[in-house]
Each structure stands twice: as C-alpha cells, then as structure tokens.
Amino acid sequence: MAPFFVQNFLSYLQKEKRYSEHTCLAYQVDIEQFLNFSLITKKEDLIEVSSLVIRGWMVDLIDNSYSNRSVNRKMSSLRSFFKWLKREEIIQLNPIQKIQGPKTEKRLPSFARTSDLSNDKLEEMFDDNFEGVRDRLMIEMFYQTGIRLSELINLKKSDIEHDRIKVIGKRNKERLIPISSSLFLLIEEYRKLLKLNDLENEFLFLLKSGNKVYSKLVYRIINSYLGLVTNLDKCSPHVLRHTFATHMLNNGAGLETLKDLLGHANLSATQVYTHNSFKQLTNIYSQAHPRGHKKK
C-alpha cells in the first residue's frame, strides 16, 4: 500500500483535479518508483530530498533504458507531487523546480488518408449482424467526431441526438459534437439491433452479454480493421482521433473550433496538427504552382 502522504496526494488528484483512475495510477507508479529509489519511507524524509537526488533518479532511469519521453512523463508526475507537498507545507523548498528533463524529439501524429476510410472500403469489411454494425459504428464514431477511447466507451444512449452527441471528457468537462445524418442513421440501425438482441444498458456500445465494451476490446477491433485499409505502423483509436483532426484542418477548420471539438484544455495541444496540415499545403503548392515543381 502506498504511504499515507502519497494516498493524500492521489485523493487530491481525483477529487480536486478530477483526474481519471488510469491517470492517478500512472502518478502513483511514478512516485512510488522515486520513493523506492531515494529510500523514502516516511513523510519526514521528504524534507531531505535535494535536486541531486532527483537528478540521480533521472540518470538511473536513462541508464535502465527508459526513453526520454518516459523520463519526462515521470518527472512531470514528480513535479506535481512536490508542488502539492509545498502547498501542503510538508516541504519548504521545491527541489525539482529548476530541473529540466532530457530533450525529446517531437513526433507528428500519424493519420489515415481520406481514401483509406472511404465508404466503399468500410462497407466491404463489415457484416450486417450486431457485432459488424457495432464495429463499423465505432470506426465512424472515432473518425467523424474525434472522441477519445474512454469517451466512446462511456457514451450513453441518452447522449445521442439526431444532430449531435454529448461527450463527457477529461476532468468531467462536457462538450457537444455535431454528427452527420449518415452517422445518426448508423446509430439508429445499431440501436435496432440492440433491441432485437434484447440488450438493455444505458451505455451505447455493448458486448453480446449486455455489458459495455472495454478498452482492450475496442483497441483490438480498431487495430484489426484499420490494419486492413492502411499501411500505418500503429492502428489505434487515437490514430482515428488524429485523422479526424488532420482532415478537419486540411479542409478549412480553424484551430479554435478544432480545440473545442477535441476537448483540449489549451490551444498548444491542438497546434501539433498544423504540422501535418502544412505538409499537405506544401504538397499542393509543389503540384499547383509553376515554380513549385521540382526539377527531375
């Protein structure tokens, strides 16, 4: 069991910051890993933690083949922890305040091409039975709305209207996302199959048993079907979210609009997609402008 001061911190993350259970677990793993490294067993030991101890942990992580990205994520957990400790007056000085993590290379989001997700291609892959229609709806829901995996799993029947869906995102923030008439018709087709199979549940996406779907299953479904129509190395629900965002920007959507649709807290999280859009603009320029053609 985690020390009581770690449990208090996790309670703060859940109740005040409204972090998900999955996120809190990641924080717990990171912090307990640091406490084990620095041999901290009681609250009083935290006062003795110096920047040298934290740097030592960072070096130890790198020596144990953790990627720079993983090290930075763990350091982010530690920053939040020490900030909370100072706020609670458990420590007087924040030893991590001036420590910078290792540099990481920015990765551009992977996304599918419009042609990969054409109606003709998708219709060929799915059966007309309950699971076939459900799986097709999952792909369309991710691609047409850009919702997160956890948001899709927790989507309720009562959240659906003929032209929009209500989504409860991170930290219980609610947002409305428009949906097309074709997506609404597919939802209605699926709901008819739910009734035919006597599947009663407040959630929209269900198993044959009537329970709501779970993360690993949805991931496997998306990975399986997306792998049939794309050449991407990674085929996940998040790739469809990236695809939604990239296609929206490439077709004229503004960053502020996209930020609201994706449920981002700030614009910097949305701006990563402008790199993909600029690449698209570069390709169009090189094809369309007389001076844009590269000499062979």
KOLFI-446780 format. One record per residue: residue in three letters; x, y negated, z of N, C-alpha, C, O in turn. Coordinates in steps of 0.02 Angstrom, whole numbers, plus 50000, padded with zeros to 5 digits. Layout:
AlaXYZXYZXYZXYZ/...
# end
This chain:
Met500425006050000500005000050000500444993750000500964993550033/Ala500224988749963500614982549958500614978950026500124979350063/Pro501174975450042501194971450104500604966650107500334964650056/Phe500414964850168499814960750177499864953950141499364951450116/Phe500474951050138500544944550106500464945250030500244940449997/Val500634950950002500514952149931499764953149919499494950749870/Gln499444956849964498714957849958498354951149962497864950049925/Asn498574946650005498264939950010498354936049945497894932549923/Phe498944936749914499074933349851498614936149796498344932349756/Leu498544942749794498124945949743497384943949753497024943049705/Ser497184943249816496504940949830496394933849805495864932249779/Tyr496914929749812496884922849786496804922949710496414919049683/Leu497174927349676497124927749603496434929849581496164927349531/Gln496134934549618495474937149599494924932149614494484930949571/Lys494934929149674494374925049696494414917849673493914914749655/Glu495024915049674495094907949656495284907049582495014902749548/Lys495754911049559495964910449489495524914449442495544913449381/Arg495144919049470494674923349431495034927549379494794928449324/Tyr495624930149398495984934549354495654941449354495344943449403/Ser495724944949298495424951649292495794956649335496364955349357/Glu495494962349347495804967649386496454970049352496954971349386/His496434970449286497024972649248497604967749257498174969849267/Thr497464961249254497984956049262498264956149333498864955549342/Cys497824956949383498054957149453498504963149465498994962749503/Leu498344968749434498764974749442499454973549413499954975749441/Ala499494970049356500144968449325500554964049371501154965049379/Tyr500234959049402500574954749451500834958849510501404957949532/Gln500424963349534500614967449592501224971749576501694972049616/Val501224974849518501794979149498502434974949494502954977049519/Asp502394969049463502984964749456503264962449524503864962649536/Ile502814960249567503024957549632503304963049676503814962049709/Glu502984968849677503244974349718503914976749692504344978849731/Gln504004976549626504654978349598505204973649623505744975849640/Phe505054967149625505534962249651505664963349725506244962949747/Leu505144964549764505224965549836505664971649850506074971549896/Asn505564976849811505974982949820506704981549803507164984049836/Phe506814977649750507494976049730507854971949783508434973149800/Ser507494967049811507794962449859507724964749932507914961249978/Leu507454970949941507404974050008506984969850056507134969450116/Ile506454966850030506004962850072505444967350097505084970450057/Thr505364967750162504844971950191504334968050233503784970350245/Lys504534962050255504084958050297504084950750274504534948550238/Lys503574947150296503474940250272504074935850288504244931450248/Glu504384936850345504944932650366505544933150318505934928450312/Asp505604938950284506164939850237506124935150178506634933550147/Leu505514932850162505424928550102505794921850109505974918850058/Ile505894919650171506234913250182506954913650158507254908650138/Glu507244919750161507954920550145508084921450070508654921650048/Val507544921950030507634923049958507944916849926507684911349935/Ser508484917849889508814912249854508764913249779508554918449755/Ser508964908149743508964908549670509454913949646509354917049593/Leu509984915149685510474920349667510154927249668510304931449625/Val509714928449716509364934949720508924935849659508894941249630/Ile508564930549641508104930949584508494931949519508294935849476/Arg509054928349511509474929249452509744936349449509794939349395/Gly509914939049507510164945949510509644950949487509804955749452/Trp509014949649506508474954049484508374953549409508274958649375/Met508414947549383508334946449311508874950149272508734953349222/Val509504949749297510064953349264509954960849269510094964549221/Asp509714963149326509594970349336509064972949287509124978449260/Leu508544968949275508024970849228508314971549157508174976349122/Ile508724966649138509024966849071509494972749065509514976049013/Asp509884974149118510344979949118509964986549112510234991549088/Asn509334986449135508924992549131508484992649069507964995949067/Ser508694988849018508394989048951507704986048946507334987648900/Tyr507514981748993506894978048985506994972748931507524969548929/Ser506514971848888506564966848836506524959848867506264959048922/Asn506774954848831506734947948856506014945848868505864942148915/Arg505574948248825504864946548833504584949448898504214946048933/Ser504764955648914504524958848976504824955349037504484954449087/Val505464953549032505794950049088505444943449101505324941649159/Asn505284939649049504944933249057504254934049086504024929849125/Arg503914939549069503244940649098503304941949173502904939349212/Lys503804945849193503914947149264504114940849302503904939749358/Met504524936749269504724930449301504124925749308504084921949356/Ser503664926049261503054922049266502634924249326502354920049362/Ser502594930749338502244933349396502564930749460502224928749507/Leu503234930949461503604928749520503514921149532503464918949589/Arg503494917349478503384910049485502714908649519502674904449564/Ser502204912049496501534911049526501544913049600501234909849641/Phe501894918549615501924921049684502264915949729502004914349783/Phe502854913349709503224908649751502864901849755502914898449806/Lys502524899949703502124893849706501574894449758501444889749795/Trp501264900349761500744901649811501044901849881500744899149927/Leu501634904949889501964905349954502114898349982502024897050041/Lys502324893849937502474887049958501834883349976501814879450024/Arg501314884549938500674881349952500394883550020500084879650056/Glu500514889850036500284892650100500764891150156500644893150213/Glu501314887550141501824885550189502174891550221502394891250279/Ile502214896950184502594902850206503344901650193503774903950230/Ile503494897950139504174895750125504174888150117503664885150102/Gln504764885050127504824877850120505084875850051504884870750023/Leu505544879850024505844878449959505684884049910505674889949929/Asn505564882249848505404887049797506044889149760506314885149721/Pro506294895249771506944897249743506944898449668507474898949637/Ile506354899049638506314900649567506184894449524506164894849463/Gln506114888749557505884882749523506314880749464506054878549412/Lys506984881349470507424879049417507724884749375508184883649335/Ile507464890749384507724896549348507344897349282506734897149280/Gln507724898049228507434899249162507534906549142508064909449155/Gly507034909349111507094916249087507484916649023507654911448994/Pro507634922649000508004923448936507584921248877506974921448879/Lys507924918948825507574916648766507254922448729507544927848724/Thr506654921248704506304926448666506154923948596506034918048585/Glu506174928548550506014926848481505264926548473504914931248492/Lys505014921148444504294920548434504054925348380504314925348324/Arg503564929348397503294934148349502644931348320502194929248357/Leu502594931348255501984929148223501454934648227501624940548219/Pro500834932848239500304937948244500224941748178500214938748124/Ser500164948348182500014952348123499274951848106498864951148151/Phe499114952048042498414951648023498304955447957498754956247917/Ala497684957647949497504961347888497314956447833497124950747846/Arg497364958747771497154954747714496394955047707496074959747730/Thr496114949947675495394949847664495174956047625494654958947639/Ser495574958047576495394963847534495404970347574495044975047557/Asp495804970547627495834976647669495164977947703494984983747717/Leu494804972547718494184973247756493564971747714493054969447740/Ser493614972947649493044971947605492474976747623492604982247648/Asn491864974647609491284978947623491334985647588491144990847617/Asp491574985647527491624991847489492084996847524491915002847529/Lys492644994447549493114998847583492825001547648492885007547664/Leu492504997147686492244999247751491655004047743491595008847781/Glu491225002747695490645007147686490835014247668490485018947685/Glu491385015047633491625021747614491845025847674491825031947672/Met492065022547728492375026047784491885028647836492045033447872/Phe491295025647841490865027047898490245031147878489945030047825/Asp490055035747923489445039547914488845035247937488935029947966/Asp488245037747921487635034047941487365036248008486835034048029/Asn487735040648043487505042948109487675037948163487965032748149/Phe487495039648225487585034948281488305032548288488425026548290/Glu488785037248291489475035348302489765031548242490165026948250/Gly489555033448182489805030048122489585022748120489985018348106/Val488945021548135488675014648135488985010748192489155004848185/Arg489055013948250489365010548308490085008448292490275002748307/Asp490475012948263491175011448248491235005948195491675001648199/Arg490795006148145490795000948094490624994148127490924989048111/Leu490134994248172489934988048206490514985348248490604979248252/Met490894989748279491474987548319491964983648275492184978148293/Ile492134986448218492604983148172492334976448150492694971448151/Glu491704976348130491404970048107491364964848163491474958948152/Met491224967148223491164962548280491844959348295491884953348307/Phe492374963348296493034960648307493234955748252493474950248265/Tyr493114957848190493344953848133492924947448123493194942248105/Gln492264947948134491834942148121491774937248179491554931648169/Thr491974939448239491904934948297492564933448332492624928448368/Gly493064937748323493714936648356493714937948430494154935648466/Ile493224941748455493194942848528493744947648550494024951348510/Arg493894947448614494394951748644494104958748656493494959648656/Leu494554963548667494344970448681493894970748742493364973848740/Ser494094967548797493704967748859493024964348849492524966448879/Glu493004959248806492374955748794491894960048754491294959948766/Leu492154963948707491724968448668491434973948713490844975548709/Ile491854976848755491634982248799491074979848846490614983648860/Asn491124973748869490644971148918490064967248886489674964048921/Leu490024967348820489484963948785488814967448800488764973548793/Lys488314963648820487664966548838487154965248783487224960648743/Lys486644969448781486114968548731485784961748738485584958648689/Ser485724959448800485404952948812485834947048790485594941448787/Asp486474948348773486924943148749486844941748675487154937248648/Ile486434945748641486364945348568485744941248549485194942648573/Glu485834936348507485284932848474485364933448399485884935848376/His484874931348360484904932648288485474928748254485684930748199/Asp485714923348285486234919448252486844918248295487284914348277/Arg486874921448354487444920348399487504925948450487044929748462/Ile488104926248480488194930648538488484926548595488844921648584/Lys488304928548656488584925348715489134929748742489034935748755/Val489724926848752490304930748773490564928048840490624922048849/Ile490694932648886491004930748950491744932348944491944938148943/Gly492154927148941492864928048929493274928048993493024929749047/Lys493914926248986494364926149044494124921249096493854915849080/Arg494214923149158494004919049216493264917349214493044912149237/Asn492884922049185492144921549182491894915449145491344912949158/Lys492294912949098492074907349057491624909749001491784914548966/Glu491054906448994490554908448945490624904348881490734898248884/Arg490564907648824490564903848760490074907148712489924913148717/Leu489834903148664489374905548613489744906048547490104901448528/Ile489664911648511489994912548447489454913948394489054918448402/Pro489454910048340488964911348286489094918148254489664920448250/Ile488554921348231488634927548193488244927048127487764923248122/Ser488464930748078488144930748013487504934848014487404938948059/Ser487074933747965486464937747961486624945047948486264949547971/Ser487164946447910487344953347896487574956947960487424962847969/Leu487924953348003488134956448066487534957748111487504962848145/Phe487064953148112486464954048153486064960048128485804963948169/Leu486014960948062485654966748035485994973248054485664978248067/Leu486664973248055487034979248075486924980748149486874986548169/Ile486884975448190486734976348261486034979448270485944983948310/Glu485554977048231484874979648235484854986948213484494991048243/Glu485214988648161485254995648138485535000148193485275005648205/Tyr486044997748226486355001548280485885002248340485855007548372/Arg485514996948356485054997148413484485002148400484225005248447/Lys484285002748338483775007848321484035014848335483665019148359/Leu484675015948319484985022448331485055023748407485015029448429/Leu485155018548445485185019248518484515021948544484495026348586/Lys483965019048517483305021248539483155028348516482875032348554/Leu483355029948454483245036748428483605041948470483375047648477/Asn484185040048498484585044648538484445043948613484815046648654/Asp483915040148629483715039148700484295036748743484385039148799/Leu484675032048717485245029448754485045022748785484995017648750/Glu484935022748849484715016748885485275014148929485515017648974/Asn485495008048914486015004948954486004997448938485824995548882/Glu486184993248986486184986048973486744984048925486704978848892/Phe487264988148920487824986548876487684988648805487294993348793/Leu487984985248756487844986548686488204992748660487894997048629/Phe488844993148672489244998548643489285004448692489565003948746/Leu488985010048670488915015848714489215022148686489325022848625/Leu489355026848731489535033748712488895037748701488355035348717/Lys488965043648675488385048048666488075049848734487485051548737/Ser488465049448787488215051048854487785045448882487425046448931/Gly487815039548851487435033848876487845028948916487615023548932/Asn488465030948933488915026348969489235021548919489275022848859/Lys489465015848945489775011048900490465013548879490785017448915/Val490695011248821491345013348794491895010648839491795005948877/Tyr492495013648833493065011548873493645009648827493645011248768/Ser494135006148856494665002948817495045007848772495125006448712/Lys495265013448799495685018048760495295020848700495585021748646/Leu494645022148709494245024748654494185019448599494285021048540/Val494025013348617493955008048567494615007048530494615006148469/Tyr495155007148567495815006348536495935011848484496175010548429/Arg495775018148504495885023848458495455023148396495675024648340/Ile494835020948405494375020248348494645015048299494675016348239/Ile494825009248325495075003848282495725005848249495835004648189/Asn496175008948287496815011148261496725016148204497075015848153/Ser496245020648212496125025848162495865022948097496135024348043/Tyr495355018748101495045016048040495475010648008495535010347946/Leu495775006348048496185000948020496805003847986497055001047937/Gly497045009448012497625012747981497475015447912497935016647872/Leu496835016547897496645019147831496625013747777496675015347718/Val496555007447797496465002147747497024996947746497044992647703/Thr497494997447794498054992747795498714996347800498745002347815/Asn499244992647787499924995247796500274992347857500884992547862/Leu499884989647903500164986447963500474991648009500224997248015/Asp501024989748042501344994248090500904995348151500885000848179/Lys500554990048171500114990548229499394989348208499254984248176/Cys498954993848226498244993148207497834993348272497664998748296/Ser497684987548298497344987148363496764982148360496714978348312/Pro496334982148410495804977148413496084970048411495774965548381/His496664968948441496954962248443497184960048373497184954048358/Val497374964748331497554963048262496944960348225497004955748185/Leu496354963048239495744960448208495574953548235495314949348198/Arg495734952148297495654945448325496134940548290495934935048272/His496754942848279497234938748242496984937548170497064932148143/Thr496694942748141496454942248072495884937248067495874933148021/Phe495424937548114494874932648117495154925548119494934921248081/Ala495634924348164495904917648173496274915248111496184909548089/Thr496684919548082497074917648023496624916247963496734911347927/His496124920547952495674919547895495254913247905495094909747856/Met495064911747967494684905547980495104899447962494854894847929/Leu495734899247984496164893547970496304892947896496304887447868/Asn496434898647864496584898547792495994896147750496084894047693/Asn495404896447779494804894347741494514887847767493934886347756/Gly494934883947803494734877147819494504875647890494334869947904/Ala494494880647935494274879248003494794874848039495394875548027/Gly494574870448082495024866248121495274869848183494964874648206/Leu495844867548209496144870748267495694870248329495634875048367/Glu495374864548338494934863648397494344868448395494154871348445/Thr494064869248335493504873948326493724881048340493384884748375/Leu494304882848313494564889548322494724890848396494604896348421/Lys494994885848429495144886448501494504888248540494524892648583/Asp493954884848525493324886148560493054893148544492804896648588/Leu493114895148480492864901748460493264907448493492984912548512/Leu493914906448500494344911648529494324911548605494514916448637/Gly494094906048634494064905748707494734904148738494874906148795/His495174900648700495824898748727495744892948776495324888648767/Ala496164892948828496134887648878496444881248852496224875748870/Asn496954881848809497264875848781497464877048708497484882648684/Leu497604871548674497724871748602498384875148584498454877748528/Ser498864875248630499514878248614499454885748599499834888448559/Ala498974889048631498864896148618498594897348548498714902648518/Thr498224892448522497914893148456498404891348400498354893948344/Gln498884886948415499334884448363499794889648333500074888548279/Val499864895348366500294900748338500034902948270500424905248228/Tyr499384902248258499094904448195499244899748137499154901548079/Thr499464893648153499624888948099500234891248060500314889248002/His500664895248091501254897848055501034902347997501294901947941/Asn500554906648012500294911047959499944906947906500004908547846/Ser499574901847926499214897747877499704893847833499584893047774/Phe500254891447863500744887747824501064892347772501214890347716/Lys501174898647791501444903447744500974904347685501184904847627/Gln500324904547700499814905047648499834898947602499794899547541/Leu499894892947632499934886847593500554886847549500534884547491/Thr501104889347575501734889647536501654894147475501884892447421/Asn501324899847486501214904447429500784901247376500914901947316/Ile500254897747398499804894447350500174889047312500104888247252/Tyr500584885147349500964879747318501444882547264501484879847209/Ser501794887847282502284890647235501954893447173502264893647119/Gln501324895547179500974898247122500634892747080500574893447019/Ala500414887447113499994882547079500364876347054500154873447004/His500894874247087501234868147067501774869447015502164874247022/Pro501804865446962502304866546909503024866746934503434870446906/Arg503174862946986503844862947015503924868147069504474869147096/Gly503364871447085503384876247140503634883147120503844887047163/His503624884647054503834891247031504584892147041504984887847024/Lys504764897847068505474899347075505734902047009505404905946975/Lys506334899846991506644902146929506874909446938507174911246988/Lys506734913346888506954920346890507684920746867507964926246865/
# end
